Amino acid sequence: MTIATNSDKPMSSEASQISKLRRKDGVDWKERFFHGLFLTSAVIGIISLAIIAYFIFKESIPAFEEVGVAGIVFGEHWLPPALYGVYTMIVASVVSTLGAVVVGVPIGVLTAIFIAEIAPKRLADIIRPAVELLAGIPSVVYGFFGLVIIVPLIQNIFQVPAGNTILAGIIVLGVMILPTVITVSETSIRAVPRSYKEGSLALGASHIFTIFKLLVPAARSGIMTGVILGIGRALGETMAIIMVMGNAPAMPQGILDSARTLTANIAIEMSYASGVHANALYATGVVLLVFIMVLNAALLYLNRQKAR
């Protein structure tokens, strides 16, 4: 019996090695499969962006050839089929977006700090789903809210002929970017190692000092990402802006004037545009695409420089 048992040991050892090799081959096959799947997904995303950019640029070429790049970008008058300047719309888009950032980012970041570090767990569990629900509201509902509540309020407070102004757009956009800023900022603050906070408190620093001097700077990269995503949301918003900003294609003199953004210009006129007029709308899309890419690249660069 002893001899038989000893002779079975090499056999069991060899079977175990074969089983390990098979499992290893299976793991390698799965890793290769998922590696290829991830690579394919990334390539599809890049190709999709390239196709969209190619299509928009291709359709805008006739407008650029007839009017010129400077004529479209720096022209202050939009009067198809004669004039196709979008400079006033660039100004309206920039002002409304910057205003939304001024309104929404401080509120969003402070709300994220409150949820992540100050609020009791029960209260945080109530606020967090409410913020997520805010993110799921369609933009047309925001626009309807602005049209019914904010626009008349601005008209009555500032005694202007109509409340469809840039200020109304700023307020609506500021509310719309809140979910993005709050969610990303809270996640970034929670991702900071707890040892940072514990070490700061152990050294005698107050809770508020620890939050603003340690946790927020440590989470700055993620917070900036939320701000960038919020800016993209504000720049790309269309329906709500159409409903509350008045859509006047003229140079605004202040935030109490009506204005038209780049996205609103495309949405309003694309249904009936033809010929060079349609090509000019595609050129408007090119201007918007380049503007967003340059702005995001600049913000990412500044974020990386501060991180160093």
C-alpha positions in Angstrom: 0.0 0.0 0.0 2.9 2.3 0.8 4.4 1.7 -2.7 1.1 2.4 -4.4 0.7 5.6 -2.5 4.2 6.8 -3.3 3.7 6.0 -7.0 0.4 8.0 -7.0 2.1 11.2 -5.7 4.0 12.0 -9.0 0.9 11.3 -11.0 -1.2 13.7 -8.8 1.6 16.3 -8.9 1.7 16.1 -12.7 -2.0 16.4 -13.0 -1.9 19.5 -10.8 0.7 21.1 -13.0 -1.4 20.3 -16.1 -4.4 21.8 -14.5 -2.5 25.0 -13.5 -1.2 25.3 -17.1 -4.8 25.0 -18.4 -6.0 27.6 -16.0 -3.1 29.9 -17.0 -3.9 29.5 -20.7 -7.6 30.3 -20.0 -6.6 33.4 -18.1 -4.3 34.5 -20.9 -7.1 34.0 -23.4 -9.5 36.0 -21.3 -7.0 38.8 -20.9 -6.3 38.9 -24.6 -10.0 39.0 -25.3 -10.8 41.9 -22.9 -7.7 43.7 -24.0 -8.9 43.5 -27.6 -12.4 44.5 -26.5 -11.2 47.6 -24.6 -8.9 48.6 -27.5 -11.8 48.2 -30.0 -14.0 50.4 -27.8 -11.4 53.1 -27.6 -10.8 53.0 -31.4 -14.6 53.2 -32.0 -14.8 56.3 -29.9 -11.9 58.0 -31.7 -13.2 57.0 -35.1 -16.7 58.4 -34.2 -15.2 61.7 -33.3 -13.1 61.8 -36.4 -16.1 61.0 -38.6 -18.3 63.7 -37.0 -15.5 66.3 -37.3 -14.9 65.3 -40.9 -18.6 65.5 -41.8 -19.0 69.0 -40.2 -15.9 70.4 -41.8 -16.8 69.0 -45.2 -20.3 70.5 -45.1 -18.9 73.9 -44.0 -16.3 74.3 -46.7 -18.7 76.1 -49.2 -19.5 78.7 -46.5 -15.9 79.3 -45.6 -15.0 79.6 -49.3 -17.7 82.2 -50.0 -17.6 84.3 -46.8 -14.1 83.4 -45.5 -13.0 82.3 -42.1 -12.6 85.8 -40.7 -16.0 86.8 -42.2 -17.8 84.0 -40.3 -15.9 84.2 -37.0 -15.6 87.9 -36.7 -18.7 89.1 -38.6 -21.1 90.8 -36.4 -24.2 90.4 -38.6 -26.2 87.3 -39.3 -28.7 88.0 -42.1 -29.0 85.0 -44.5 -28.6 84.8 -47.4 -26.3 87.9 -47.4 -24.4 87.9 -44.1 -23.2 85.0 -42.0 -21.2 86.5 -39.1 -21.4 84.5 -35.8 -19.2 86.8 -33.6 -22.2 88.0 -31.6 -23.2 84.4 -31.0 -19.7 83.6 -29.8 -19.9 86.4 -27.3 -23.3 85.3 -26.1 -22.1 81.7 -25.7 -19.0 82.8 -23.8 -20.8 85.2 -21.5 -23.6 82.8 -20.7 -21.2 80.0 -20.0 -18.9 82.0 -17.8 -21.9 83.3 -15.9 -23.1 79.8 -15.4 -19.6 78.8 -14.1 -19.7 81.8 -11.7 -23.1 80.8 -10.4 -22.9 77.0 -10.5 -19.3 76.1 -9.6 -19.1 77.7 -6.1 -22.5 76.3 -5.2 -21.7 72.9 -6.6 -18.3 72.6 -4.9 -19.6 73.7 -1.5 -22.5 71.3 -1.8 -20.1 68.5 -2.6 -18.0 69.4 0.4 -21.1 69.4 2.6 -22.2 66.0 1.3 -18.8 64.4 1.6 -17.4 65.9 4.8 -20.0 67.8 6.9 -23.5 66.4 6.5 -24.7 63.5 8.7 -25.0 60.2 6.8 -28.8 60.2 6.8 -28.9 63.7 5.4 -26.2 63.0 2.8 -28.1 59.9 1.7 -31.1 62.2 1.0 -29.2 65.0 -0.8 -27.2 62.6 -3.0 -30.2 61.0 -4.8 -31.8 64.4 -5.1 -28.7 65.6 -7.0 -28.8 62.5 -9.2 -32.5 63.2 -9.9 -31.6 66.7 -10.9 -29.2 65.4 -13.4 -32.0 63.3 -15.0 -34.3 66.1 -15.7 -34.6 66.9 -19.4 -33.3 70.2 -20.6 -36.7 71.2 -22.0 -38.1 71.1 -18.4 -35.3 73.4 -17.2 -36.2 75.7 -20.1 -39.9 75.6 -19.2 -39.1 76.4 -15.6 -37.0 79.3 -16.7 -39.6 80.6 -19.1 -42.4 80.4 -16.5 -40.5 81.5 -13.3 -37.2 83.1 -14.0 -38.1 85.2 -17.1 -41.1 87.0 -15.5 -39.1 87.4 -12.3 -36.3 89.2 -14.2 -38.8 91.3 -16.0 -40.5 92.5 -12.8 -37.3 93.1 -10.8 -35.2 94.9 -13.4 -38.2 96.5 -15.2 -37.0 95.4 -18.7 -39.4 95.0 -21.7 -38.8 91.3 -21.7 -37.2 88.9 -19.3 -35.8 86.7 -22.0 -32.2 87.8 -21.4 -28.7 86.5 -21.0 -29.2 86.7 -17.2 -32.1 84.2 -17.5 -29.8 81.9 -19.5 -27.0 82.2 -16.9 -29.3 81.2 -14.1 -30.8 78.2 -15.9 -27.3 77.0 -17.1 -26.0 77.5 -13.6 -28.6 75.2 -12.2 -28.1 72.7 -15.0 -24.4 72.2 -14.4 -24.9 71.7 -10.7 -25.3 67.9 -10.8 -22.2 67.4 -12.9 -20.0 69.6 -10.6 -21.5 68.2 -7.4 -21.2 64.5 -8.4 -17.6 64.7 -9.7 -16.4 66.9 -6.9 -17.9 64.8 -4.2 -16.3 61.7 -5.7 -12.9 63.4 -5.9 -13.1 64.6 -2.3 -14.1 61.1 -1.0 -11.1 59.7 -3.0 -8.6 61.6 -0.9 -6.9 59.2 1.5 -8.4 59.4 5.0 -4.9 59.5 6.4 -4.6 63.1 5.2 -7.6 64.2 7.2 -6.7 62.2 10.3 -3.1 63.5 10.2 -4.3 67.1 9.9 -6.8 66.7 12.7 -4.2 65.0 14.9 -1.8 68.0 14.5 -4.5 70.2 15.9 -6.0 71.7 12.7 -9.7 72.5 12.7 -12.2 70.6 10.5 -12.9 73.5 8.2 -9.2 74.3 7.9 -8.5 70.7 7.0 -11.2 70.7 4.3 -10.2 73.9 2.5 -6.4 73.7 3.0 -5.9 70.0 2.6 -8.8 68.0 1.1 -9.9 70.4 -1.5 -6.4 71.1 -2.9 -5.7 67.3 -2.9 -8.9 66.8 -4.9 -8.3 69.8 -7.2 -7.7 67.7 -10.3 -11.1 65.9 -10.0 -12.9 69.1 -9.1 -11.4 70.8 -12.2 -12.6 67.8 -14.3 -16.1 68.4 -13.0 -15.8 72.1 -13.9 -14.7 71.2 -17.4 -17.6 68.8 -17.9 -19.9 71.5 -16.6 -18.5 74.0 -19.1 -19.1 71.5 -21.9 -22.7 71.0 -20.7 -23.3 74.8 -20.6 -21.7 75.4 -24.0 -23.6 72.6 -25.7 -27.0 73.3 -24.2 -29.7 74.3 -26.8 -33.3 73.8 -25.9 -33.3 75.6 -22.5 -31.3 78.5 -24.0 -33.8 78.8 -26.9 -36.6 79.2 -24.4 -35.2 81.8 -22.1 -32.6 84.0 -23.9 -34.7 85.6 -26.6 -32.6 84.4 -29.6 -31.8 87.9 -30.9 -28.8 87.6 -33.3 -27.4 91.0 -32.2 -24.5 92.1 -30.1 -25.6 92.2 -26.5 -24.7 95.3 -24.5 -25.3 93.6 -21.1 -26.7 90.6 -19.4 -30.2 92.2 -19.5 -30.2 92.0 -23.3 -31.5 89.2 -25.5 -29.0 87.1 -27.3 -28.5 84.0 -29.4 -25.9 81.3 -28.8 -24.1 79.2 -31.4 -26.1 76.1 -30.5 -29.4 78.0 -30.6 -28.6 79.4 -34.0 -28.1 75.9 -35.5 -31.3 74.5 -33.9 -33.5 77.4 -34.9 -32.5 77.7 -38.6 -31.4 74.2 -39.6 -35.0 73.0 -40.4 -35.4 75.5 -43.3 -31.9 76.4 -44.3 -30.5 75.4 -47.7 -27.5 76.1 -49.9 -24.9 78.4 -48.4 -27.2 79.1 -45.5 -27.1 75.5 -44.5 -23.3 75.4 -45.0 -23.0 78.5 -42.8 -24.8 76.6 -40.0 -22.3 73.7 -40.4 -19.6 76.4 -40.1 -21.2 77.5 -36.9 -20.9 73.9 -35.7 -17.2 74.0 -36.7 -16.6 77.2 -34.7 -18.4 75.6 -31.7 -16.4 72.4 -31.9 -13.1 74.2 -32.2 -14.0 76.5 -29.4 -14.9 73.7 -27.0 -11.7 71.8 -27.9 -9.5 74.8 -27.3 -11.2 75.7 -24.1 -11.0 72.1 -22.7 -7.3 71.8 -23.8 -6.5 75.0 -22.0 -8.3 74.0 -18.8 -6.6 70.6 -18.8 -3.2 72.2 -19.4 -3.7 74.7 -16.5 -4.9 71.8 -14.3 -1.8 69.8 -15.0 0.5 72.8 -14.5 -1.1 73.4 -11.0 -0.8 69.7 -10.2 3.0 70.0 -10.7 
